[in-house]
Amino acid sequence: MRRVRDLAPYIGKEIEAKIIELDKNRNNVVLSRRAWLEQTQSESRTTFLNQLQKGQVRSGVISSIVNFGAFVDLGGVDGLVHVSELSWKHIDHPSEVVEVGTPVTVEVLDVDFDRERVSLSLKATQEDPWQQFARTHTINQVVPGQVTKLVPFGAFVRVHDGIEGLVHISELAERHVEIPEQVVQVGDELFVKVIDIDLERRRISLSLKQANEHGDIHIEAFDPTAYGMSAHYDEAGNYIYPEGFDSDTNEWKPGFEKEREAWEREYAEAQARFEAHKRQITEAKAADEAAASTNETSYTSGEGEATGTLATDAALESLRDKLAGQ
């Protein structure tokens, strides 16, 4: 399709071209290779577009990236994945998710035959993180998260990639809280309890206060699966041991060093979360006790001052006599 400057390589070769001018009187014929390529490609494109249907899942390669999305080569026809269809999470630019040459699987959203445009979605082929979170988590489960935003009525905490839940100000601590900054700051990593999941409205309610109600927890109570370690069970509910682990001897079999290292690393990460949760509970308890002590001291002080301003009946009578004498 591009202009050819050197025609030497074409000498002696057979090519297909389209007749664009024919003068029989002068025995003159003008052919166009470009016109033939455009026609055949247009025919191929039309044939390909007719094969596309809404809802189809196709494989392709990222051919170019623009501010508003990414184009995918589906095999001769490019379709656009709008930036809003690249990921379930918010992104500012397509380059955060894909790059040119990346193989992708996309779903056909729409085919405009008149304008020969194809709309695609990358995120439609991926599990909705909200559905995944609801599938892998339960109400009252304690999960790690990070504070992303503070508002007058509470704090937003990211508990999963692309998922943030609200800790209402009443669920930040046992003590009375005037503003969220009294308890948490943006960037804080902490543990919160899932108290509600609303998939329809895509909202998750969390509680920091309830996550700290465990009291004194001990290492004997450590359950790695409660702190992010994966566990698999058969249909009967029996635990499936990791590959390479001998449940009879409680030892790892030779040749499964990589599996052992991966398991031990996951276990250590879960234990680190458990220890962090213990520290969080201890710190929250100390903060609540300090706040309670401060309030009690203020109340007692107020009572003392009030008592000092009262006068007995005899003192009042004496004061009236003095005033009358004046």
C-alpha positions as a LaTeX table, in Angstrom:
\begin{tabular}{lrrr}
\hline
Residue & $x$ (\AA) & $y$ (\AA) & $z$ (\AA) \\
\hline
Met1 & 0.00 & 0.00 & 0.00 \\
Arg2 & 3.01 & 2.27 & 0.42 \\
Arg3 & 4.69 & 3.97 & $-2.52$ \\
Val4 & 7.46 & 1.87 & $-4.06$ \\
Arg5 & 10.51 & 3.83 & $-5.19$ \\
Asp6 & 12.56 & 0.96 & $-6.58$ \\
Leu7 & 10.67 & $-1.18$ & $-9.11$ \\
Ala8 & 13.65 & $-3.37$ & $-10.03$ \\
Pro9 & 12.62 & $-6.26$ & $-7.69$ \\
Tyr10 & 9.27 & $-6.51$ & $-9.56$ \\
Ile11 & 10.80 & $-7.00$ & $-13.03$ \\
Gly12 & 9.89 & $-10.44$ & $-14.34$ \\
Lys13 & 7.39 & $-11.16$ & $-11.55$ \\
Glu14 & 3.72 & $-11.92$ & $-12.07$ \\
Ile15 & 1.42 & $-9.66$ & $-10.08$ \\
Glu16 & $-2.29$ & $-9.10$ & $-9.82$ \\
Ala17 & $-3.59$ & $-5.62$ & $-10.55$ \\
Lys18 & $-6.79$ & $-3.74$ & $-11.35$ \\
Ile19 & $-7.47$ & $-2.11$ & $-14.71$ \\
Ile20 & $-8.18$ & 1.54 & $-14.06$ \\
Glu21 & $-7.88$ & 2.84 & $-17.67$ \\
Leu22 & $-8.39$ & 1.10 & $-21.03$ \\
Asp23 & $-7.91$ & 2.81 & $-24.42$ \\
Lys24 & $-8.47$ & 0.20 & $-27.17$ \\
Asn25 & $-7.84$ & 2.72 & $-29.97$ \\
Arg26 & $-4.39$ & 3.48 & $-28.68$ \\
Asn27 & $-3.82$ & 0.00 & $-27.25$ \\
Asn28 & $-3.16$ & 1.55 & $-23.87$ \\
Val29 & $-3.91$ & $-0.12$ & $-20.54$ \\
Val30 & $-3.28$ & 1.43 & $-17.11$ \\
Leu31 & $-3.13$ & $-0.98$ & $-14.18$ \\
Ser32 & $-3.03$ & $-0.34$ & $-10.44$ \\
Arg33 & $-1.61$ & $-2.76$ & $-7.94$ \\
Arg34 & $-2.68$ & $-0.42$ & $-5.14$ \\
Ala35 & $-6.30$ & $-0.37$ & $-6.30$ \\
Trp36 & $-6.32$ & $-4.17$ & $-6.43$ \\
Leu37 & $-4.89$ & $-4.43$ & $-2.90$ \\
Glu38 & $-7.45$ & $-1.94$ & $-1.59$ \\
Gln39 & $-10.28$ & $-3.85$ & $-3.22$ \\
Thr40 & $-9.18$ & $-7.27$ & $-2.03$ \\
Gln41 & $-8.47$ & $-5.99$ & 1.47 \\
Ser42 & $-11.85$ & $-4.31$ & 1.59 \\
Glu43 & $-13.49$ & $-7.55$ & 0.52 \\
Ser44 & $-11.53$ & $-9.49$ & 3.09 \\
Arg45 & $-12.42$ & $-6.93$ & 5.73 \\
Thr46 & $-16.12$ & $-7.12$ & 4.87 \\
Thr47 & $-16.01$ & $-10.92$ & 4.98 \\
Phe48 & $-14.25$ & $-10.82$ & 8.34 \\
Leu49 & $-16.70$ & $-8.26$ & 9.77 \\
Asn50 & $-19.62$ & $-10.45$ & 8.70 \\
Gln51 & $-18.13$ & $-13.26$ & 10.76 \\
Leu52 & $-17.99$ & $-11.15$ & 13.90 \\
Gln53 & $-20.91$ & $-11.26$ & 16.30 \\
Lys54 & $-21.66$ & $-9.48$ & 19.53 \\
Gly55 & $-20.52$ & $-11.58$ & 22.49 \\
Gln56 & $-17.86$ & $-13.50$ & 20.58 \\
Val57 & $-14.50$ & $-14.00$ & 22.30 \\
Arg58 & $-11.52$ & $-13.44$ & 19.99 \\
Ser59 & $-7.76$ & $-13.52$ & 20.28 \\
Gly60 & $-5.65$ & $-10.65$ & 19.03 \\
Val61 & $-2.57$ & $-8.51$ & 19.52 \\
Ile62 & $-2.33$ & $-4.91$ & 20.69 \\
Ser63 & $-1.42$ & $-2.97$ & 17.53 \\
Ser64 & $-1.42$ & 0.59 & 18.85 \\
Ile65 & $-2.20$ & 2.60 & 21.98 \\
Val66 & $-3.92$ & 5.98 & 22.15 \\
Asn67 & $-5.12$ & 8.12 & 25.04 \\
Phe68 & $-8.70$ & 6.87 & 24.76 \\
Gly69 & $-7.92$ & 3.17 & 24.43 \\
Ala70 & $-6.01$ & 0.47 & 22.58 \\
Phe71 & $-6.43$ & $-1.03$ & 19.11 \\
Val72 & $-6.35$ & $-4.78$ & 18.73 \\
Asp73 & $-5.42$ & $-6.58$ & 15.51 \\
Leu74 & $-7.91$ & $-9.42$ & 15.22 \\
Gly75 & $-6.28$ & $-10.80$ & 12.08 \\
Gly76 & $-6.50$ & $-8.12$ & 9.43 \\
Val77 & $-9.13$ & $-5.98$ & 11.14 \\
Asp78 & $-8.42$ & $-3.66$ & 14.06 \\
Gly79 & $-10.94$ & $-3.18$ & 16.85 \\
Leu80 & $-10.92$ & $-0.59$ & 19.61 \\
Val81 & $-10.88$ & $-1.37$ & 23.32 \\
His82 & $-11.99$ & 1.85 & 24.98 \\
Val83 & $-10.05$ & 2.80 & 28.10 \\
Ser84 & $-13.16$ & 2.07 & 30.20 \\
Glu85 & $-13.16$ & $-1.51$ & 28.88 \\
Leu86 & $-9.49$ & $-2.26$ & 29.52 \\
Ser87 & $-9.69$ & $-3.03$ & 33.23 \\
Trp88 & $-12.14$ & $-3.39$ & 36.07 \\
Lys89 & $-10.07$ & $-0.96$ & 38.11 \\
His90 & $-9.69$ & 2.74 & 37.35 \\
Ile91 & $-6.75$ & 3.57 & 35.08 \\
Asp92 & $-5.52$ & 6.91 & 33.78 \\
His93 & $-3.86$ & 5.61 & 30.62 \\
Pro94 & $-4.06$ & 2.35 & 28.58 \\
Ser95 & $-0.32$ & 1.85 & 28.95 \\
Glu96 & $-0.94$ & 0.94 & 32.61 \\
Val97 & $-2.58$ & $-2.28$ & 31.43 \\
Val98 & $-1.27$ & $-3.20$ & 27.95 \\
Glu99 & 1.58 & $-2.48$ & 25.57 \\
Val100 & 2.03 & $-2.84$ & 21.83 \\
Gly101 & 2.58 & $-6.47$ & 20.88 \\
Thr102 & 0.76 & $-7.89$ & 23.93 \\
Pro103 & $-1.42$ & $-10.90$ & 23.04 \\
Val104 & $-4.93$ & $-10.43$ & 24.45 \\
Thr105 & $-8.30$ & $-12.13$ & 24.56 \\
Val106 & $-11.22$ & $-9.78$ & 23.99 \\
Glu107 & $-15.00$ & $-9.88$ & 23.70 \\
Val108 & $-16.84$ & $-8.28$ & 20.79 \\
Leu109 & $-19.19$ & $-5.58$ & 22.11 \\
Asp110 & $-20.44$ & $-4.15$ & 18.83 \\
Val111 & $-19.84$ & $-4.24$ & 15.06 \\
Asp112 & $-20.68$ & $-1.14$ & 13.01 \\
Phe113 & $-20.81$ & $-2.40$ & 9.40 \\
Asp114 & $-21.50$ & 1.03 & 7.90 \\
Arg115 & $-18.46$ & 2.63 & 9.52 \\
Glu116 & $-16.50$ & $-0.65$ & 9.60 \\
Arg117 & $-15.71$ & $-0.25$ & 13.28 \\
Val118 & $-15.42$ & $-2.92$ & 15.93 \\
Ser119 & $-15.82$ & $-2.25$ & 19.66 \\
Leu120 & $-14.07$ & $-4.67$ & 21.99 \\
Ser121 & $-13.70$ & $-5.31$ & 25.71 \\
Leu122 & $-10.73$ & $-6.74$ & 27.54 \\
Lys123 & $-12.24$ & $-6.68$ & 31.03 \\
Ala124 & $-15.31$ & $-8.65$ & 29.86 \\
Thr125 & $-13.05$ & $-11.70$ & 29.47 \\
Gln126 & $-11.76$ & $-11.33$ & 33.02 \\
Glu127 & $-13.60$ & $-12.12$ & 36.23 \\
Asp128 & $-15.27$ & $-9.17$ & 37.89 \\
Pro129 & $-13.13$ & $-8.50$ & 40.99 \\
Trp130 & $-16.30$ & $-7.85$ & 42.99 \\
Gln131 & $-17.64$ & $-11.30$ & 42.06 \\
Gln132 & $-14.26$ & $-12.81$ & 42.86 \\
Phe133 & $-14.09$ & $-11.08$ & 46.23 \\
Ala134 & $-17.60$ & $-12.21$ & 47.14 \\
Arg135 & $-16.70$ & $-15.76$ & 46.09 \\
Thr136 & $-13.49$ & $-15.93$ & 48.10 \\
His137 & $-14.54$ & $-13.96$ & 51.20 \\
Thr138 & $-17.30$ & $-14.23$ & 53.75 \\
Ile139 & $-19.14$ & $-11.90$ & 56.10 \\
Asn140 & $-17.25$ & $-11.46$ & 59.43 \\
Gln141 & $-13.94$ & $-12.40$ & 57.82 \\
Val142 & $-10.95$ & $-10.26$ & 58.83 \\
Val143 & $-8.90$ & $-9.08$ & 55.85 \\
Pro144 & $-5.85$ & $-6.84$ & 55.37 \\
Gly145 & $-6.28$ & $-3.48$ & 53.66 \\
Gln146 & $-4.86$ & $-0.02$ & 53.14 \\
Val147 & $-6.52$ & 3.32 & 53.87 \\
Thr148 & $-6.93$ & 5.22 & 50.59 \\
Lys149 & $-9.17$ & 8.15 & 51.48 \\
Leu150 & $-10.58$ & 9.93 & 54.52 \\
Val151 & $-14.01$ & 11.59 & 54.48 \\
Pro152 & $-16.02$ & 13.22 & 57.30 \\
Phe153 & $-18.15$ & 10.09 & 57.69 \\
Gly154 & $-15.38$ & 7.51 & 57.68 \\
Ala155 & $-12.44$ & 5.99 & 55.82 \\
Phe156 & $-12.16$ & 4.08 & 52.57 \\
Val157 & $-9.95$ & 0.99 & 52.68 \\
Arg158 & $-8.65$ & $-0.98$ & 49.68 \\
Val159 & $-9.11$ & $-4.67$ & 50.48 \\
His160 & $-8.43$ & $-6.05$ & 46.99 \\
Asp161 & $-7.12$ & $-4.82$ & 43.67 \\
Gly162 & $-9.85$ & $-2.51$ & 42.39 \\
Ile163 & $-12.07$ & $-2.90$ & 45.47 \\
Glu164 & $-12.48$ & $-0.35$ & 48.24 \\
Gly165 & $-14.86$ & $-0.53$ & 51.16 \\
Leu166 & $-16.08$ & 2.02 & 53.67 \\
Val167 & $-15.31$ & 1.94 & 57.37 \\
His168 & $-18.00$ & 4.20 & 58.80 \\
Ile169 & $-16.78$ & 6.58 & 61.49 \\
Ser170 & $-18.85$ & 4.65 & 64.05 \\
Glu171 & $-16.88$ & 1.50 & 63.15 \\
Leu172 & $-13.41$ & 3.00 & 63.54 \\
Ala173 & $-12.99$ & 2.48 & 67.30 \\
Glu174 & $-14.77$ & 1.61 & 70.55 \\
Arg175 & $-14.27$ & 5.17 & 71.79 \\
His176 & $-16.10$ & 8.17 & 70.40 \\
Val177 & $-14.40$ & 9.51 & 67.27 \\
Glu178 & $-14.92$ & 13.08 & 66.08 \\
Ile179 & $-12.96$ & 12.79 & 62.82 \\
Pro180 & $-11.34$ & 9.74 & 61.12 \\
Glu181 & $-7.87$ & 11.31 & 61.47 \\
Gln182 & $-8.06$ & 10.57 & 65.20 \\
Val183 & $-7.75$ & 6.87 & 64.39 \\
Val184 & $-6.28$ & 6.34 & 60.89 \\
Gln185 & $-4.29$ & 8.12 & 58.21 \\
Val186 & $-4.13$ & 7.68 & 54.43 \\
Gly187 & $-1.60$ & 4.94 & 53.64 \\
Asp188 & $-2.11$ & 3.03 & 56.91 \\
Glu189 & $-2.07$ & $-0.73$ & 56.48 \\
Leu190 & $-4.50$ & $-2.45$ & 58.82 \\
Phe191 & $-6.96$ & $-5.28$ & 59.30 \\
Val192 & $-10.69$ & $-4.78$ & 58.94 \\
Lys193 & $-13.71$ & $-7.05$ & 59.27 \\
Val194 & $-16.11$ & $-7.52$ & 56.36 \\
Ile195 & $-19.58$ & $-6.79$ & 57.74 \\
Asp196 & $-21.55$ & $-6.54$ & 54.48 \\
Ile197 & $-21.12$ & $-7.19$ & 50.74 \\
Asp198 & $-23.61$ & $-5.57$ & 48.34 \\
Leu199 & $-22.79$ & $-6.86$ & 44.86 \\
Glu200 & $-25.70$ & $-5.10$ & 43.19 \\
Arg201 & $-24.53$ & $-1.68$ & 44.41 \\
Arg202 & $-20.87$ & $-2.77$ & 44.38 \\
Arg203 & $-20.30$ & $-1.72$ & 47.96 \\
Ile204 & $-18.51$ & $-3.33$ & 50.89 \\
Ser205 & $-18.99$ & $-2.28$ & 54.49 \\
Leu206 & $-16.01$ & $-2.76$ & 56.78 \\
Ser207 & $-15.28$ & $-2.38$ & 60.47 \\
Leu208 & $-11.98$ & $-1.62$ & 62.14 \\
Lys209 & $-13.60$ & $-1.67$ & 65.58 \\
Gln210 & $-14.90$ & $-5.22$ & 65.15 \\
Ala211 & $-11.59$ & $-6.41$ & 63.75 \\
Asn212 & $-10.05$ & $-5.34$ & 67.05 \\
Glu213 & $-12.58$ & $-7.15$ & 69.23 \\
His214 & $-10.63$ & $-10.40$ & 69.32 \\
Gly215 & $-9.15$ & $-9.58$ & 72.70 \\
Asp216 & $-5.89$ & $-11.30$ & 73.53 \\
Ile217 & $-5.09$ & $-13.80$ & 70.76 \\
His218 & $-2.27$ & $-16.28$ & 71.15 \\
Ile219 & $-0.01$ & $-18.10$ & 68.73 \\
Glu220 & $-1.89$ & $-21.33$ & 69.45 \\
Ala221 & $-4.94$ & $-19.77$ & 67.80 \\
Phe222 & $-3.07$ & $-18.96$ & 64.60 \\
Asp223 & $-5.01$ & $-20.12$ & 61.54 \\
Pro224 & $-2.97$ & $-19.37$ & 58.39 \\
Thr225 & $-6.02$ & $-19.68$ & 56.13 \\
Ala226 & $-7.65$ & $-16.81$ & 58.03 \\
Tyr227 & $-4.70$ & $-14.61$ & 57.09 \\
Gly228 & $-4.48$ & $-15.19$ & 53.35 \\
Met229 & $-2.97$ & $-18.66$ & 52.98 \\
Ser230 & $-4.74$ & $-20.72$ & 50.35 \\
Ala231 & $-6.33$ & $-24.03$ & 51.29 \\
His232 & $-8.04$ & $-26.66$ & 49.15 \\
Tyr233 & $-10.59$ & $-29.27$ & 50.14 \\
Asp234 & $-12.18$ & $-32.23$ & 48.41 \\
Glu235 & $-15.93$ & $-32.75$ & 47.99 \\
Ala236 & $-16.11$ & $-34.37$ & 51.41 \\
Gly237 & $-14.51$ & $-31.33$ & 53.01 \\
Asn238 & $-11.17$ & $-33.01$ & 53.68 \\
Tyr239 & $-8.06$ & $-30.86$ & 53.44 \\
Ile240 & $-5.96$ & $-31.52$ & 50.34 \\
Tyr241 & $-2.28$ & $-31.42$ & 51.23 \\
Pro242 & 0.07 & $-29.57$ & 48.88 \\
Glu243 & 1.80 & $-31.59$ & 46.20 \\
Gly244 & 4.93 & $-33.26$ & 47.52 \\
Phe245 & 3.87 & $-33.32$ & 51.18 \\
Asp246 & 3.53 & $-36.72$ & 52.87 \\
Ser247 & 0.67 & $-36.49$ & 55.37 \\
Asp248 & 1.69 & $-39.79$ & 56.99 \\
Thr249 & 5.18 & $-38.65$ & 57.95 \\
Asn250 & 4.45 & $-34.90$ & 57.96 \\
Glu251 & 7.53 & $-34.47$ & 55.81 \\
Trp252 & 8.17 & $-33.17$ & 52.32 \\
Lys253 & 9.15 & $-35.71$ & 49.71 \\
Pro254 & 12.53 & $-35.40$ & 47.92 \\
Gly255 & 12.36 & $-33.46$ & 44.66 \\
Phe256 & 9.68 & $-31.01$ & 45.83 \\
Glu257 & 11.99 & $-28.31$ & 47.15 \\
Lys258 & 10.36 & $-25.56$ & 45.07 \\
Glu259 & 6.89 & $-26.52$ & 46.27 \\
Arg260 & 8.15 & $-26.56$ & 49.86 \\
Glu261 & 9.75 & $-23.13$ & 49.54 \\
Ala262 & 6.56 & $-21.68$ & 48.04 \\
Trp263 & 4.44 & $-23.19$ & 50.83 \\
Glu264 & 6.78 & $-21.99$ & 53.58 \\
Arg265 & 6.89 & $-18.49$ & 52.06 \\
Glu266 & 3.08 & $-18.32$ & 51.96 \\
Tyr267 & 2.89 & $-19.60$ & 55.54 \\
Ala268 & 5.42 & $-16.98$ & 56.71 \\
Glu269 & 3.44 & $-14.21$ & 55.00 \\
Ala270 & 0.25 & $-15.38$ & 56.72 \\
Gln271 & 2.01 & $-15.49$ & 60.08 \\
Ala272 & 3.37 & $-11.97$ & 59.54 \\
Arg273 & $-0.20$ & $-10.75$ & 58.95 \\
Phe274 & $-1.30$ & $-12.54$ & 62.12 \\
Glu275 & 1.42 & $-10.84$ & 64.16 \\
Ala276 & 0.51 & $-7.47$ & 62.62 \\
His277 & $-3.12$ & $-8.03$ & 63.57 \\
Lys278 & $-2.10$ & $-8.83$ & 67.14 \\
Arg279 & $-0.15$ & $-5.57$ & 67.33 \\
Gln280 & $-3.11$ & $-3.67$ & 65.90 \\
Ile281 & $-5.44$ & $-5.12$ & 68.55 \\
Thr282 & $-3.01$ & $-4.24$ & 71.34 \\
Glu283 & $-2.54$ & $-0.68$ & 70.07 \\
Ala284 & $-6.29$ & $-0.16$ & 69.63 \\
Lys285 & $-6.95$ & $-1.40$ & 73.16 \\
Ala286 & $-4.31$ & 0.93 & 74.57 \\
Ala287 & $-5.72$ & 3.89 & 72.62 \\
Asp288 & $-9.26$ & 3.19 & 73.86 \\
Glu289 & $-8.04$ & 2.90 & 77.46 \\
Ala290 & $-6.06$ & 6.14 & 77.17 \\
Ala291 & $-9.09$ & 7.94 & 75.74 \\
Ala292 & $-11.31$ & 6.57 & 78.51 \\
Ser293 & $-8.79$ & 7.67 & 81.15 \\
Thr294 & $-8.61$ & 11.16 & 79.68 \\
Asn295 & $-12.38$ & 11.50 & 79.63 \\
Glu296 & $-12.65$ & 10.28 & 83.23 \\
Thr297 & $-10.00$ & 12.77 & 84.37 \\
Ser298 & $-11.77$ & 15.62 & 82.60 \\
Tyr299 & $-15.10$ & 14.64 & 84.17 \\
Thr300 & $-13.59$ & 14.43 & 87.67 \\
Ser301 & $-11.88$ & 17.77 & 87.22 \\
Gly302 & $-15.14$ & 19.34 & 86.16 \\
Glu303 & $-16.88$ & 17.98 & 89.22 \\
Gly304 & $-14.22$ & 19.46 & 91.54 \\
Glu305 & $-14.53$ & 22.87 & 90.00 \\
Ala306 & $-18.31$ & 22.82 & 90.29 \\
Thr307 & $-18.14$ & 21.82 & 93.95 \\
Gly308 & $-15.78$ & 24.75 & 94.67 \\
Thr309 & $-18.31$ & 27.31 & 93.39 \\
Leu310 & $-21.17$ & 26.17 & 95.67 \\
Ala311 & $-21.78$ & 27.95 & 98.99 \\
Thr312 & $-23.47$ & 26.70 & 102.14 \\
Asp313 & $-26.73$ & 28.21 & 103.40 \\
Ala314 & $-24.86$ & 29.79 & 106.33 \\
Ala315 & $-22.35$ & 31.43 & 104.00 \\
Leu316 & $-25.13$ & 32.83 & 101.84 \\
Glu317 & $-26.93$ & 34.23 & 104.94 \\
Ser318 & $-23.72$ & 35.89 & 106.12 \\
Leu319 & $-23.19$ & 37.40 & 102.69 \\
Arg320 & $-26.72$ & 38.84 & 102.66 \\
Asp321 & $-26.16$ & 40.38 & 106.13 \\
Lys322 & $-22.95$ & 42.06 & 105.02 \\
Leu323 & $-24.65$ & 43.46 & 101.91 \\
Ala324 & $-27.57$ & 44.74 & 104.00 \\
Gly325 & $-25.14$ & 46.39 & 106.43 \\
Gln326 & $-23.45$ & 48.19 & 103.52 \\
\hline
\end{tabular}
